[in-house]
Structures are given as C-alpha cells and as structure tokens.
Amino acid sequence: MQRWPVLLFLAWVCFLFFAGIGLFMSGFLLTRIELAHSSSCSDPLTPPPWDRQSLPPGSCWMPQRFSKAVLVIIDALRFEFAWFNPANVSPLPYENKLSFLHHLATSQPRHARLYRFRADPPTATMQRIKGLTTGSLPTFIDVGSNFATYAIQEDNLLAQLVQNGRKVVFMGDDTWEGLFPKKFFRSYFFPSFNVKDLHTVDDGILQHLYPTVDGGEWDLLIAHFLGVDHCGHKHGPVHPEMAKKLTQMNEMLRSLVDHLGNDTLLLVAGDHGMTETGDHGGDSEKEVNAALFVYSKTPLFGTGPPEEPEAVPQVNLVPTVALLLGVPIPYSNIGEVMAELFPGDGDALSAALQQLSVYHVNAKQVDRFLHSYSLVAQDLPAEQLQHLQEIFSTAVEEHVQLLAQMQEAVLVFPELESRLGNLISRFQLYLREARAVCTQTWARFHPLRMVAGCTLIAASCLLCYVTSELATASDSFYRSCLLYPLLWGLVVAVLLGLACTFIQEGLDLLLVSSWAAAVSQVAFFWRWWGRQPKRARVASSQPPLAAIGLRQRLRAWLGLAFPMGILLFRCGAMFSDSFVVAEARVAPFLLASLVVLLVGKLHWDGRLTVPEGPKQQLLGFSSYRKESWYLLYLVAVLLVCLRLSIFFHQCREEIPQCRPSLFIAPLASLRNTRAKNLFYLLCVASLVGLVFVVRCWLRHYGNLNSSDPLVLFVRWGFPLVVICIACYWAVASSAEDSLGKLQELVQVALVAFPWAVYGLVSVGLLLLLCNPMTVFAKDTRESAGPIVTPYLGVPSSEVDFLHVIPQIYRRMQESLKSRLERGSCKATVAAYGLGSVYSAALVIALTLLGFLLLLLHSERLSLAFLLLFLEAFVLLHIHTRARSLAGDAEPFSVPWHAVISWLLAASQFFYSTGHQPIFPAIHWNAAFVGFHLDHSTNLLPAVLVGANTFASHILFAGSQLPSAPALALCV
C-alpha cells in the first residue's frame, strides 16, 4: 500500500473529529455578544431631582461622594478567611488571622462593614477581574482566555475613570496589563502565573504601596495581591504558610489605613474563594463565597451593621464605585447599586430619597443596555423583556409623580415614607429580575449544534471502525472510497464559501467545515454501501447461518457484542449528569466487567479446560490448563490494581461528603516531618522499582548485552533520571524558610533538576528514534555489533511487519556459512534480543515518557504511576493469554476488547492520578516544573499542563496500544 493514501486518510479523519468537536463546543461553551457602546456624562440618565447643570464639578449623573478610592484585591480571599470569631479558641491556619478587619467593624460600625461577596462562575481570576470592572457576566468560553488575556473591549470602570480625567494606578498581578492596556497612569506589574511563588507579587506591591498612597497622584489605586491564592494552590488553606500570608495581609491593611485620607474609600475584596484543596474555577459554595470589606474614615452607613453579613453579588461593586466616585456607570453593567453606601444627609427621609435616585439612574442604565443588547443579539426572551419593561416604566412614572407631589407638599410623612419604600423595592425587583434574565440567557446552550457535533463525532467513529475492518483492502478501495468523499466535501465547502460571498454575509468557517465533513462522511458511507453487493455474493458461497449451531452463533455474537456494548454504554452514559459525577468509580467497574466477560466467554467456549478423557467424564469434572490458571491469576491481580487505584482520587463539588486523597497533595503540604520523610522514601522506592523492573526485563531478553548508545543510556541514563527526580522532590518538599541563606541555591536547584530530566529524556528519545533496534549477534571468534535492519516505507502486508527476524537469521546464516568455508567449524553464533525485537523500543519509550509525566505530578502520585504500569503489564498479558487460549494466531491483529480495555484503563487512571473534568482539579503547578519565573508565552505552560492532565491517555493510547501485538510476540 502506498504511503500517501494512508496519510491522506489520517488527515481526513483528524479533520472530521476536529469539525465535530468544534461544532459541539460552539453550542456547549457559552458566549454572549459584547457591545462596543460606552457611557458618558452627556447621557440623559441623570435622575431627578438633579439635572446636569446642578451637579457639582467632576460629577456625572450623581454627585460624587469620594474623590479617591483604594481597591485591595486579595486573590482567593474566601469569606471564612476574613470572618473573625472571638469564640474560636483553636482556629485553623486560615481562621481569625485578619483581626484588624474585625477591629474596625466593631469599633467603628458606621465606618466599616464586611459582606459576603458572591462571585459568578467560572471562578477563574481573569473572569472575576472582568466582572469586577465591567459589571457584567463572563461565560465559560472566557475560561480559555484565562492565560491568553485580551484587552477588554466592553465599557468598564477603568475606562470611565480615564475618560473623565481620573488617574488610575495599579500594582500586582500582570493579568491586568493585558486586560487594560494604556489605561494606567502608573503601574507596577509582577509575574502572576507561577503558583509556586508566594512572595514575589506581594513583596513587590508592599515596596510601592505606601509611597504611592502618600504621593497622592492617583484617583483609584488598585493593589492585587496573589500570595493567598498561590499558597492555596501550593499548600492548601489548612497549612502554616496560609497563616503567615493572612497575617502579612492583616499587617498590610493595618498600615494602609494609617496612610488613608478622609476623602478616600477603602475596598478590600476577594475575587473568588477556594476549595479545601486550595483550587478554584468551579461553582461550589467555597469557590463563589468571597469577602468584601468596605471602610472609610468618614461615616459610610446610616445605620449599624446587620447581625449576619449581607450577601452581595460581585457585579454590584461596579455601579456602586462608579457613582461614589462621580463617573458614569459602564454601559453593559447589570449589577445593582449598594444603596446603603448612599445614606443622604443623615435622616431617614433624606436617605430614602438619595437611595431612590441612585436606584433610578441604575435602572435607567440597565434598561438602556437591555434594549441595545436585544436589538443586536435577539436572544433575550421577548416575554420577559416586556415584563421587565412594564416594571421599569411603572416605577419611573411613579417616581416622577412622587417628586411632583412632594413639591406640592400634599403628602404626609408616613405616606411618603411608605411610598418611598415601595418604590425602592420596585426598582430593586427590576434590577434583580433583569440580572436573572441575563444569567439564564447567557447560560443557555445551543442544543442543535451540540447534537450535530455529537452526530459528526459518532459518524467519524463508525467510519474508523468500517475502515479498520477493511484495512486489508487493495489500493483501489482507498482511491475510490477516499478521494470520492474528499472531492464531495471540497465541492460543498467551495459552494458554501461562494454563497456567503454573494449574499455578503460573514463566512463562518466552523459551519462550512462541519457541512463539508458531514457531506464527505455521507459520500464515504454511500460509496462503501455500494460495494456491499459484491461482498454479499462472495459471502453467499459460505455455509448459511442457519447451518451453524445456535451455540456457535451466540458465541460469535457475544465476542463482539460485549466489548462494543460496554463501549456504547459508556459513550451513551456521558449524557447523564450522575454518570459524569461518578465516572471515577464506573470506569474501573466497566474495565473489570469487560475482563471478567472475556474470561467467561473463554470458559463457555471450553478454552480454559483440558479436553475431557474417559476418566474425567466418569468423575464428572474437568481440569483447567496451566495457562488458564495463569490467566485467572492475572485477572485477580488486575482486580486488586483496580481496587487500589480508587485511593488516588480527587473530589468534585457535587459530592460534599467526599474527602480528597492524601496522595494528591505534594509533600510540602505535610507538617509531620516523619511522615514526610517516610512518603519521600516510598516515592523514591517506586521510581527505583520501576527502573529495576524495566532493566531486568530488558536484560532477561538480552537487550542490554551490547555497547550501543541506546543500551548505554538505559544502563546509566535511567538511574541518572531517577536521581534528578529524587533530588527535585527533596528540594521542592522542603519548607519555605527551612534552608535559610540557601534559598537562592534552592531556586536554582528547582530549575536545574527538572531541566536535567527534560534533557536526559530528550536524549533518550532521540537515541531511540535514530536506532531503535537492540538486537545484536555474537560469535566465539569475533564480536559483532548490533544488527540494524532498517525498513523504509509503509508495510503492505503482515509479512513486511515480520521482516526483521528473517533478516537477522539470514545474516546469522551467512556469517556461519562464511566461517565454515574458512574451515572454522567451531564457530558459534548467538543472537540476543530476538524475543523482544518489537517491544524493547516501545518499553524504553514508555519508561521515558513515564519519567517525564511523573515529574509533572506531585511526588506521592508516583505510587499511582507505578500502579498504572503494573496494570498495563497485566492487561497486556491477559489479552495475550486470552488470544493464545482462543487459538488466534494473528500476532498483529488487535481485538476490539483490547482496544476498549485500553480506553477504559486510560479513563480510570485519568481519575487515579488526581484529575477530574472540572476547572478546580487542573494541576496548574505543572506549568512551572523547571521554571522559576513567569513564562513569556502561553504555549509552553499549555503543553505542560496538558501533558499533566492527559498523562494516562498519553501513556496508554500513545505507547501501550501499539505495543500490545509486539509484547504478544515475546510473551
């Protein structure tokens, strides 16, 4: 078979899968249209009783209350971190550390107040910054931009301040640099992505914070601290380092208050919370429950604080700060103003009138946004928009009438107070229902695109199955069933592109690609079905199915039905919420079921037992083969591995009673020195055990008997990799302050050891690529080097796969013949490594990949990787023994039950290496294994995090599946 049809087919299949996945994601990853409109002081939104001429200078829409504001963002400041409980006599490391906030709130109740700051999911930093500045809701598609930030185009608080001549100074997380380019009067950015660095950002802010505050050249100062968030990622909230960081923040706030003026508003906020493992990104209670503290040296509130802290959505901060500073509310804001921060002149009537005016302008701004958005997007429900419009219009009319009656002095105080309260409640109802409508609309999926994407993916899988069954077809089949569909798909793509050009509409490449993929699939199946009559005539010469016994037909049907049924069940169950939540336990169950059914089928076929003799028939029992007992022993070992893998699990927020595995947390999170040392020795022992087993296996088959560079690397490079990984673990697990003056040397070691591993693994893979053969011949007179028999081209038959061993024997025969001709009859030729001629290179590559992926995980997960390799080895032997007992003599034919078992094993160890398909479970630490400072691009951290996340799939699908037939030859 020629090479180009195979490569073209693989490229086509990749295109089909990408088109299906892209179509599904376009309906699943939620998006919304961002309006380019911007608010301005000239907008006719000034509420009565003011007009634009009566406002003081420097104010828009409302008189400004503060001339300056300081926004301190403590990343991942969960509400429990800020809440102080005097009755707690034994607080956890994150409890009762921000005592200064409690002191201000109790000693000055009308100057300070603590709120529950409710974040909207996804709780990633970039999305929260966007919500805190625009007052709108990001959607899940924005998560993909969390590490490739783009400038915010929507109207936002910083843009309004700059537009109105205010000076914004920023210091801290450099994510803001990409979001708000050229918006800062002065800025001090620090690298933010390295979650292992607890101090660089915080120390840099503290270096500039107080001099900047005292300088006074600012109207809004933003300080974004990251130490608490990074400490959560690295150690978790229940760790002494968290207590140190919160204590540092407490002292920072104590000093900052001393530097503030009377006209300055202080806001201390957390952009999101964190889970018990220190992660965030999802929508669990601990992730969305952040803290907001408001303080001013002048009285802020007309009344004292409530008994329980009030819950405030994060989008409410934007309209509140905008009106307090006297700038317009950003155009796309859907938040509700915090009216208690507008107490009027002190008496109840003045406060109610002030709050009513604030709600009026806020409602006008939201109504304007809804009207503009509905014209552009047309996805907001018309009935609900009409209902909202009725509420708004009625409230505005009543407000105008109320002001007119107040001027005429026809209302008594009790009636006026009642009507003011009712009117405020009506504006509140409007703002809250408007936000709910937007939330529901932007959280709405596109079912048609999701179904179409799933259909494309399913059809692509069926196409691959049909092609695998026809893998031995001639070149003519590939030319007719490949070029024909590709031609139709290309024609449809061109026609759609021309149609979009003629009607002058934007070209949607995703839809064009999806239609082209669908048409090419239909053309393939149509062409394939057209060839069915030929095969039917050939099959008609075979014995009719009725002539075959029922037992044989059931056996043949079950042989394919069971594995494919399990696969279809798993694929179908992915549409079930409960299955997705419990998949970590279902995947091992399905794998165990598949293997047990395989053994049961062999027993049903009589392949496990010795043929019955007269004596066995007389006694009524049959004995098992020796291979059968070995197979049953392997199945028992597999079941034990499946059971042990459950201990390496991560928890989902949907299971509150779940406790994450102790093996997921790094060694640095352990406070017990003895336990840390014990786990460290156990992890290093697992590495040594892996290298020892691989070297013993290669030595057993004679692959380590030469001086080839690859063999030398296996001998000495593997132990060197283990030493580098062990040294890196030792340095990374040490306490932050345990090495004192050696911190600079530690930072160098944290970079040097991983890079040594990267380099050694790269060298090993390069040597393997250049010379994958470890087979060599040796005679008694001369030492022969390694025998390398390169084969170029794509194999066209099974004989070509087996070309290596015949060539080796032919070369040995020629060598022996030449010695016999020279009269050397005592010449003896020996060949080493023939038993693993196909699998030795794959085992070496698998071990190198295992080292690399293991380095990207926490230390204690090395035990899970050791279990992964053991289970993979057992699965290979189970399928090999099963095929041997079943009488299958085709070594390079991989059965479907083997393919599906690899799939289930990869899914099983995705969970057993501490992962979950949720944002909080992503191991961001992997992006900085070997990197101390921030990355200059997002490509490398994406590769490292992706390799960490899909480590099990890389090892199983990328390495072990091709080695299944190879290992079958040497077992």
FENMO-V419442 format. One record per run of one state. SS is the DSSP state (2 for helix, 1 for strand, 0 for the rest). FROM is the first residue (numbers start at 0). TO is the last residue. If there is no record, write none. Layout:
SS_FROM_TO ; SS_FROM_TO
//
This chain:
0_0_1 ; 2_2_27 ; 0_28_66 ; 1_67_73 ; 0_74_76 ; 1_77_77 ; 2_78_81 ; 0_82_97 ; 2_98_106 ; 0_107_110 ; 1_111_117 ; 0_118_123 ; 2_124_133 ; 0_134_138 ; 2_139_144 ; 0_145_155 ; 2_156_162 ; 0_163_166 ; 1_167_172 ; 0_173_173 ; 2_174_178 ; 0_179_184 ; 1_185_189 ; 0_190_198 ; 2_199_214 ; 0_215_218 ; 1_219_224 ; 0_225_225 ; 2_226_234 ; 0_235_238 ; 2_239_258 ; 0_259_262 ; 1_263_268 ; 0_269_283 ; 2_284_287 ; 1_288_295 ; 0_296_309 ; 1_310_312 ; 0_313_314 ; 2_315_324 ; 0_325_337 ; 2_338_340 ; 0_341_346 ; 2_347_375 ; 0_376_380 ; 2_381_407 ; 0_408_411 ; 2_412_441 ; 0_442_445 ; 2_446_468 ; 0_469_473 ; 2_474_501 ; 0_502_507 ; 2_508_529 ; 0_530_530 ; 2_531_539 ; 0_540_543 ; 2_544_546 ; 0_547_548 ; 2_549_572 ; 0_573_575 ; 2_576_603 ; 0_604_607 ; 1_608_608 ; 0_609_612 ; 2_613_618 ; 0_619_622 ; 1_623_623 ; 0_624_624 ; 2_625_644 ; 0_645_665 ; 2_666_668 ; 0_669_671 ; 2_672_699 ; 0_700_707 ; 2_708_731 ; 0_732_738 ; 2_739_769 ; 0_770_774 ; 1_775_778 ; 0_779_784 ; 1_785_785 ; 0_786_796 ; 2_797_800 ; 0_801_801 ; 2_802_820 ; 0_821_827 ; 1_828_831 ; 0_832_832 ; 2_833_835 ; 0_836_838 ; 2_839_854 ; 0_855_857 ; 2_858_885 ; 0_886_894 ; 2_895_911 ; 0_912_917 ; 2_918_920 ; 0_921_922 ; 2_923_927 ; 0_928_937 ; 2_938_948 ; 0_949_949 ; 2_950_969 ; 0_970_970
//
